[in-house]
Amino acid sequence: MKGSDRAAIPGETDMSFGANGKVVLTGTSSASLYSNGTEFAVSPEPVYIAPHQLALGLDGRLLPAFTLNLGAISPIQRAAMARLTADGHPDPSFQAGAFVWHGEVAKAFGVQAFERVGNSTLFCAEINSRTPEAGFAIVAINDDGALDTRFGHNGAVLFIKGDALPFFIGLDIVSADDSHILLAASISSDFGLEPVLIRLTSDGAFDTSFNDSGILRLGADFPEAALAGRLMAVRQEEFIVVCPRAGNRARRYSFDSGEPDLSFGDNGVANLAYPDGGPIDSTRLIAMNMDSKGHLWFAGEWTDKSGDVFTYQHGLLVSTDKDGRPMPLFGTNGFQTLKKDQANFSLSYAALDDAGRVLFGGRRMSVNVDRWWGVVGRTLPSGELDVDFGKIGIVDVAQIGSVIDAFPEFAYQPAKGRLLSYYMDALENETTIRAFVT
């Protein structure tokens, strides 16, 4: 490790990352990392930074997306992203290290960055839902941090609620290349939330070769998604695999036509509910990932609803092959539950390392205390906790507060052997990226 002859131990903080193993994004309005102009530099008010999503860009560099809250009274919110080197240092070639979208946002649900190979970085941000222009913006940013005016209208494509478009919720960038941009979202309807896939051309126009309109509505395939919220999706070569967040079923669709693939799972549906785990709503999946072989990994929670003494959540990992069928060598027929003490435990990230071990991240509740802690961990290829990672296979990251929907974000850097956690430290009131040795 840096400054020491002792070998790095899996589960310990990686001291070669940032400053002593972490990067702190919280600062005042005069901090150069958050200013790409004079708007924030002249403000005497402090800047509060709320973390959203953490993406890996080219060459392993990091793209944390966040919300700037300016001022303590009636704060103005701006969606923003930073670009850091793979080792956690501000990238000086990217303006002042950050990009700020100057459209005011509300909850900023779904702020995200996505770096396209050989092209501009895409940035997704919510537009204030308290105005007639409520919706989302997809913004294209050149490598130097300036707007790419070749994209959309002066660098942005707006999804504004109106006669032609519904109100989009939780827009996520799934994949992007020189030809297409694939988005996952939910739309507000009379029946609640309906999941949709959206395909755009590379310059931001709706791709009408995809389901005739560029929008594929999936409400009939996922009626349970009316209460589930966001749609999770991954690009799998010529297919798109989707699963509603907080749901437990996945389907696969053709990337070219949007037609359902009936060879996936059982007659087109992969049932991901924990077997013999009580009511079907006992399983809630919160994240989906794909490894280099196309195998699918799901992370979430299973609630033990048996008996009437005490009910709590177990962390849940689910592994399937590329066709949505359980991997029998992982856990029990593809399912593995995890727990730490007698307390609620939920997982929101899973990734496979080169040795076939599963790196995971999530949160746990303090025993008898309404406080959540971020956690990272590792399992053996069999699904059992790897005691060589932090002694018991699970390591606490930091206290993240008591907000029921608050989950840390995670990213894995295979070339660096690091698992990153991105979160708001409730004790220090700091938005932080922390690195762990894997």
C-alpha positions in Angstrom: 0.0 0.0 0.0 1.0 3.6 -0.5 3.4 4.6 2.2 3.7 1.1 3.6 5.4 -2.2 2.7 2.4 -4.1 3.9 0.4 -5.8 1.2 -3.1 -4.4 0.5 -5.7 -6.6 2.2 -9.1 -7.1 0.5 -11.8 -5.1 2.3 -9.5 -2.4 3.5 -9.6 1.2 2.3 -7.4 1.6 -0.8 -5.1 4.4 0.3 -3.8 5.0 -3.3 -7.2 6.5 -4.2 -7.8 10.2 -3.8 -6.7 11.5 -0.5 -6.1 8.6 2.0 -8.6 6.4 0.2 -11.5 8.8 -0.5 -12.6 11.8 -2.5 -14.9 14.4 -0.8 -17.1 16.4 -3.2 -18.8 18.6 -0.6 -17.5 22.1 -0.5 -18.4 25.8 -0.6 -19.6 27.7 -3.6 -16.1 29.0 -4.2 -14.6 25.5 -4.7 -13.2 25.3 -8.2 -14.3 21.7 -8.6 -17.9 22.7 -8.7 -17.7 25.9 -10.7 -17.6 26.2 -14.5 -18.5 29.9 -14.5 -19.2 32.8 -12.2 -22.7 31.9 -11.1 -21.6 29.8 -8.1 -18.3 31.5 -7.4 -20.0 34.8 -6.4 -22.5 33.2 -4.1 -21.8 33.6 -0.4 -24.1 30.6 0.4 -22.6 27.1 0.9 -23.2 24.4 -1.6 -24.8 21.2 -0.5 -24.1 18.3 -2.8 -26.5 15.3 -3.0 -25.0 12.2 -4.7 -26.8 10.4 -7.5 -25.2 7.9 -9.8 -21.5 7.0 -10.3 -20.4 5.8 -13.8 -17.1 4.6 -15.1 -15.9 6.4 -18.2 -13.1 5.7 -20.6 -9.7 4.7 -19.2 -11.4 4.0 -15.9 -12.1 7.6 -15.1 -15.0 8.4 -12.9 -18.2 10.3 -13.6 -20.1 11.1 -10.4 -23.4 12.8 -10.9 -24.9 15.0 -8.2 -27.2 17.8 -7.3 -26.0 21.2 -6.2 -28.2 22.8 -3.7 -27.4 26.5 -3.5 -28.5 28.5 -0.4 -30.1 27.4 2.9 -33.4 29.2 2.3 -35.5 28.2 -0.7 -32.4 26.5 -2.3 -31.9 26.6 -6.0 -30.9 23.2 -7.4 -28.7 22.4 -10.3 -27.8 19.0 -11.7 -24.1 18.5 -12.2 -21.3 16.0 -12.8 -17.6 15.8 -12.2 -14.9 14.0 -14.1 -12.1 12.4 -12.1 -9.1 10.4 -13.0 -9.2 6.7 -12.3 -7.3 7.4 -9.1 -9.8 10.0 -7.9 -8.2 13.3 -8.8 -10.1 16.1 -10.6 -9.6 16.1 -14.4 -8.2 19.5 -15.3 -9.0 19.1 -19.0 -12.7 19.0 -18.2 -13.5 22.7 -17.6 -12.8 23.2 -13.9 -13.4 19.5 -13.2 -17.2 19.6 -13.4 -20.2 20.4 -15.7 -23.3 22.1 -14.3 -26.6 22.0 -16.1 -28.2 25.4 -15.7 -31.8 24.2 -15.9 -33.3 24.2 -12.5 -34.2 20.8 -11.2 -36.6 19.5 -8.5 -35.9 16.1 -7.0 -33.2 15.5 -9.6 -34.4 11.8 -9.8 -32.0 10.1 -12.2 -29.0 12.5 -12.6 -26.6 10.4 -14.6 -23.5 10.6 -16.9 -22.6 8.1 -19.6 -19.4 8.3 -21.7 -19.6 7.2 -25.4 -16.6 5.7 -27.1 -15.2 8.1 -29.6 -18.0 10.6 -28.9 -19.4 13.0 -26.4 -20.4 12.3 -22.8 -24.2 12.2 -22.3 -25.7 13.7 -19.1 -29.2 13.1 -18.0 -31.0 15.5 -15.6 -34.5 16.2 -14.4 -36.2 19.5 -15.3 -38.1 21.2 -12.5 -41.4 19.4 -12.1 -43.0 22.6 -10.6 -42.9 24.3 -14.0 -44.9 23.7 -17.3 -41.6 22.5 -18.7 -41.4 19.5 -16.4 -39.5 16.6 -17.8 -35.9 15.5 -18.5 -33.0 16.7 -20.5 -30.3 14.6 -22.2 -27.2 16.8 -22.6 -24.1 16.1 -24.7 -20.8 17.3 -23.5 -17.5 17.4 -25.4 -14.3 16.0 -24.0 -13.3 19.4 -22.7 -16.5 19.9 -20.8 -18.2 22.3 -23.2 -21.7 21.6 -24.7 -21.6 19.5 -27.9 -23.9 21.7 -30.1 -24.2 19.0 -32.8 -26.5 17.1 -30.5 -30.2 17.9 -30.3 -30.8 21.6 -30.0 -27.7 23.4 -29.0 -26.4 20.3 -27.1 -29.6 19.1 -25.4 -32.7 17.0 -26.1 -35.7 17.8 -23.9 -38.4 15.4 -22.9 -41.2 17.8 -21.9 -44.6 16.7 -20.9 -47.2 17.7 -23.5 -49.7 16.4 -26.0 -47.2 14.3 -27.7 -45.2 13.0 -24.7 -46.2 11.7 -21.3 -44.4 12.7 -18.1 -41.2 10.7 -17.8 -39.9 9.5 -14.5 -36.4 8.2 -13.7 -34.8 8.4 -17.2 -31.7 6.2 -17.3 -29.1 5.9 -20.1 -28.7 2.1 -20.8 -26.3 2.2 -23.8 -25.0 4.6 -26.4 -22.8 4.2 -29.5 -22.3 6.0 -32.9 -25.8 4.9 -34.1 -28.2 4.7 -31.2 -29.0 5.9 -27.6 -31.0 3.5 -25.5 -32.9 4.8 -22.5 -35.0 3.2 -19.8 -37.8 5.1 -18.0 -41.2 5.0 -16.5 -44.1 7.2 -17.6 -47.0 8.4 -15.5 -50.4 7.0 -16.5 -53.8 6.6 -15.1 -52.8 3.3 -13.7 -49.6 4.5 -11.9 -46.2 4.0 -13.5 -45.6 2.2 -16.8 -42.1 1.1 -17.8 -40.9 2.1 -21.3 -37.8 1.7 -23.4 -36.8 4.7 -25.6 -34.4 4.5 -28.6 -32.9 7.7 -30.0 -30.6 8.2 -33.0 -27.1 9.3 -32.2 -28.0 13.0 -32.5 -31.0 12.7 -30.1 -34.0 12.3 -32.4 -36.6 9.5 -31.7 -35.6 6.4 -33.7 -38.9 5.6 -35.5 -37.4 2.3 -36.7 -37.8 1.0 -33.2 -41.5 0.1 -32.6 -42.5 2.8 -35.2 -42.2 5.6 -32.6 -38.9 5.1 -30.8 -40.9 4.3 -27.6 -41.8 0.7 -26.5 -44.4 0.6 -23.7 -44.1 -2.4 -21.4 -47.1 -1.9 -19.1 -48.9 -5.0 -20.3 -45.8 -7.2 -19.7 -45.1 -5.7 -16.3 -48.4 -4.8 -14.6 -46.6 -5.0 -11.2 -44.4 -2.1 -12.2 -47.3 0.4 -11.5 -45.9 0.5 -8.0 -42.3 -0.6 -8.6 -40.9 2.7 -10.0 -37.8 2.8 -12.1 -37.0 0.4 -14.9 -33.7 -1.5 -14.9 -32.2 -2.5 -18.3 -28.9 -3.8 -19.8 -27.9 -4.1 -23.4 -27.1 -7.7 -24.3 -25.7 -7.6 -27.9 -28.8 -7.7 -30.1 -31.1 -7.8 -27.1 -32.3 -5.6 -24.2 -33.0 -7.3 -20.8 -35.3 -5.4 -18.5 -36.6 -5.8 -15.0 -38.7 -3.2 -13.0 -36.8 -2.0 -9.9 -38.4 -3.5 -6.8 -39.9 -6.2 -9.0 -38.7 -9.9 -9.5 -39.3 -10.8 -13.1 -37.2 -10.1 -16.2 -37.9 -10.2 -19.9 -35.8 -9.7 -23.0 -36.6 -7.8 -26.2 -35.0 -7.4 -29.6 -32.8 -4.3 -29.8 -33.8 -3.8 -33.5 -37.5 -4.3 -33.4 -38.6 -4.3 -29.7 -40.2 -7.7 -30.1 -40.2 -9.9 -27.0 -37.8 -12.9 -27.0 -39.8 -16.0 -26.0 -36.5 -18.1 -25.7 -35.6 -16.1 -22.6 -36.4 -17.7 -19.2 -39.6 -19.7 -19.2 -41.6 -18.7 -22.3 -40.1 -15.2 -22.3 -40.1 -14.6 -18.5 -37.3 -15.1 -16.0 -38.9 -15.7 -12.6 -36.4 -14.2 -10.1 -38.4 -14.5 -6.9 -36.6 -16.3 -4.1 -37.8 -20.0 -4.3 -40.2 -21.0 -1.5 -39.6 -17.6 0.0 -43.2 -16.9 1.0 -45.3 -14.3 -0.9 -44.0 -13.3 -4.3 -43.6 -9.7 -3.0 -41.1 -10.9 -0.5 -38.4 -10.5 -3.2 -37.5 -7.0 -4.4 -34.6 -6.6 -6.9 -32.8 -3.2 -6.8 -30.0 -3.6 -9.3 -29.0 -5.5 -12.4 -25.6 -6.0 -14.0 -24.1 -8.2 -16.7 -20.6 -9.8 -16.7 -18.2 -10.3 -19.6 -19.9 -13.6 -20.6 -23.4 -12.1 -20.8 -24.5 -13.7 -17.5 -26.9 -11.6 -15.5 -26.5 -10.6 -11.9 -29.3 -9.2 -9.7 -29.0 -7.7 -6.3 -31.9 -6.9 -3.9 -33.6 -8.1 -0.8 -35.8 -10.9 0.4 -38.1 -10.3 3.4 -38.6 -13.2 5.7 -42.4 -13.1 6.2 -42.6 -16.5 8.0 -43.8 -16.5 11.5 -45.1 -13.6 13.6 -42.2 -12.8 15.9 -39.8 -10.8 13.8 -39.6 -10.0 10.2 -36.5 -8.5 8.5 -34.8 -8.3 5.2 -31.9 -10.4 3.9 -29.6 -9.3 1.2 -30.3 -11.3 -2.0 -28.0 -12.1 -5.0 -29.4 -13.9 -8.1 -27.4 -15.3 -10.9 -28.7 -16.4 -14.3 -27.1 -17.3 -17.6 -27.5 -15.0 -20.6 -30.9 -16.6 -21.3 -32.3 -15.9 -17.9 -32.0 -19.4 -16.5 -30.6 -19.8 -12.9 -26.9 -20.7 -12.5 -27.0 -23.9 -10.4 -23.5 -23.6 -9.1 -24.1 -20.3 -7.4 -25.9 -20.4 -4.0 -29.0 -22.6 -4.1 -29.9 -22.9 -7.8 -28.8 -19.4 -8.5 -30.1 -17.7 -5.3 -28.0 -16.6 -2.3 -29.3 -14.8 0.8 -26.9 -12.8 3.0 -27.3 -11.2 6.4 -25.4 -9.3 9.0 -26.7 -9.5 12.5 -30.5 -9.6 13.1 -31.2 -6.4 11.1 -32.5 -5.3 7.8 -30.0 -5.8 5.0 -30.4 -4.9 1.3 -28.1 -5.1 -1.7 -28.0 -2.6 -4.6 -25.0 -3.7 -6.5 -23.3 -6.9 -7.8 -20.3 -7.5 -10.1 -18.1 -10.4 -10.9 -14.3 -10.2 -10.5 -11.7 -12.2 -12.6 -11.7 -15.0 -10.0 -15.4 -15.6 -10.3 -16.2 -14.0 -6.9 -19.1 -11.6 -6.5 -18.4 -8.1 -5.3 -21.5 -6.5 -3.8 -22.7 -3.3 -2.2 -25.7 -2.2 -0.3 -26.9 -1.1 3.1 -27.8 -2.5 6.5 -29.8 -1.1 9.4 -28.2 -0.7 12.8 -29.6 -3.2 15.3 -32.4 -1.5 17.2 -31.6 1.9 15.7 -33.2 3.5 12.8 -30.0 4.3 11.0 -28.6 2.9 7.7 -25.0 2.0 7.0 -23.5 1.5 3.6 -21.7 -1.8 3.2 -19.5 -3.6 0.7 -18.6 -7.3 0.5 -17.5 -10.3 -1.5 -18.7 -13.8 -1.9 -16.9 -16.9 -3.1 -17.9 -18.3 -6.5 -20.2 -20.6 -4.6 -22.1 -17.6 -3.1 -20.8 -18.0 0.4 -19.3 -15.0 2.1 -15.6 -14.7 1.5 -13.9 -14.3 4.9 -10.7 -13.1 3.3 -12.6 -9.9 2.5 -12.7 -7.8 5.7 -12.6 -10.9 7.9 -16.3 -11.8 7.6 -17.0 -10.9 4.0 -18.8 -7.7 4.8 -17.3 -4.3 5.6 -19.2 -1.2 6.8 -18.6 1.9 4.7 -20.2 4.8 6.6 -23.5 5.8 8.1 -25.8 7.1 5.4 -28.7 8.3 7.5 -32.3 7.1 7.9 -33.9 7.9 4.5 -35.7 4.8 3.5 -34.8 5.2 -0.2 -31.1 6.1 0.4 -28.7 3.6 -1.2 -25.1 4.2 -1.9 -23.9 3.9 -5.5 -21.1 1.5 -6.4 -18.6 0.9 -9.3 -15.9 -1.7 -9.8 -12.5 -0.9 -11.4 -11.1 -4.3 -12.4 -7.8 -2.8 -13.6 -7.2 -1.1 -10.3 -8.7 -3.9 -8.1 -11.0 -1.4 -6.5 -14.7 -1.4 -5.4 -15.9 2.2 -5.1 -18.8 3.4 -2.9 -20.4 6.8 -3.6 -22.6 8.2 -0.7 -23.6 11.0 1.6 -21.8 10.5 4.9 -24.5 11.3 7.5 -22.0 11.9 10.3 -19.6 14.1 8.4 -22.2 15.6 6.1 -19.9 15.0 3.2 -20.6 13.6 -0.3 -17.8 11.0 -0.6 -16.3 8.4 -2.9 -14.4 5.8 -1.0 -12.3 3.0 -2.5 -11.8 -0.6 -1.1 -9.2 -3.1 -2.1 -10.6 -6.2 -3.8 
